[in-house]
Amino acid sequence: MPSMFTRLSRTGPRLDDERGVALAVAIFAVVIIGMLVAGTFYASLLEQRTGENTLYAQQAFEAAESGMADALSNWDQSVYGAFPVDTPQALTAVTAGRTQYTPIITRLNSTLFLVSARGEQVDAGGRVLARRMLGTLARLTPTNVDVQAAVTSKGNVKVGGNATVDGNDHNPSGWTGCDAPGAPKAGVRTDGTVQIIGGGTTLGSPPTNQGDATVVDSLFTNPFNELKAMLNINLTSESNNGMAPSATGTPLRCNKTLMLNWGEPWNPGTVAQCHGYFPIIYRNGNLKVQNGRGQGILLIEGDFEVRGNFEFTGLIIATGLLKANGTGNKITGGVLAQNADLDDVALIGNPVVNYSKCAISRALSASAAVKPLTDRSWVQLYN
């Protein structure tokens, strides 16, 4: 028969039995390893997405920078200068692959603009992945021209017939946005003499400024050369007539491709689309004009002769003589004639030359270079 010891050993509990612990440890290890793998995967995924988002943000940032540079390098003052004040105007969006930018122009006053751009990075479906917006303040820097009279000449000046040279400030007829007329200028300013013949008239304060030693060559050549570098129209013919504004397209826009489209000075005018077009017109050689109208800046590297029924609003600079004869000639703004051959500047017939600060300012602003303010090139914007 079995012993008591044998029975107790078979029926009593075994205190050192570890069966099942290995399974628990294995499951725990699997869980821990799974958590480590999941954590590593999540961290890697997060790092990847953070890197992608950083890349998208940088691409959007660079797109916004490109948008600002595009707006500044392709500045169209005839368009942007007509924008309402403090009203952002979005320009046409530009897309390159999955990156796009939209320049935005806000006119703050006549010379100061906020140039901003919205850059975006999108996915294949067009969903925006990142957006950045940058802006910079930019100011127009017009060419400095010393206009202190309706007509400025180096050499003697003759005013005859029924010609009128008026240094009082005149705002062009029908123009809006001009300041009140300012202090009067001289009618004629010259380092030589002014001869009044017949019914010729000079007005202003003073009517004539003769023997002015400050009328030197650089007064003409410096602005002439600076403006010449920005010319819009290069006239190839000495004689030109029939200058008139023109519009084309649907909707109508000013046709700036025509050599004889010198803008629309009349307001109300027949071609309203060209009211903001102030071209710089250059002629290398003598220039004769008649039967037309225009506005802007006229540069003549030679003599300038007005033969009849010609109206121009803005600034005229000639390196040679100024001659005006016939009827229906009217210049509103200012004329500078360097008179390089030292012959007499002659205004005969019934031409009218009226000084206009507004006309000169508009013409110079239209051709002005736009430059970011130097304090800071750009700032990030939030919307």
Protein Blocks (a to p, Z undefined) as FASTA:
>chain_A
ZZfklmmmmmmccfkbcghjlmmmmmmmmmmmmmmmmmmmmmmmmmmmmmmmmmmmmmmm
mmmmmmmmmmmmmccfklmmmpcehiacddddddehjaccddddddfblmbccddddddd
ddfkopafbdcdddddddddddddddfbfbdcedddddehjbccdfbdcddehiahiacd
dddddfbdcfbdcddehjbccedjdfbdghiaklcfklmmmmmmmmmmmcfbdcfbfbdg
hiacddedjdddddfkbmklgbjfbdcdfblmlmmpccddddedddddehiadedjddde
bddddfbjpacedddddfbdcddedehiacehbdddeklnopacddehjddcdddfklmm
mmmmmmpccdddfkbmbdcddZZ
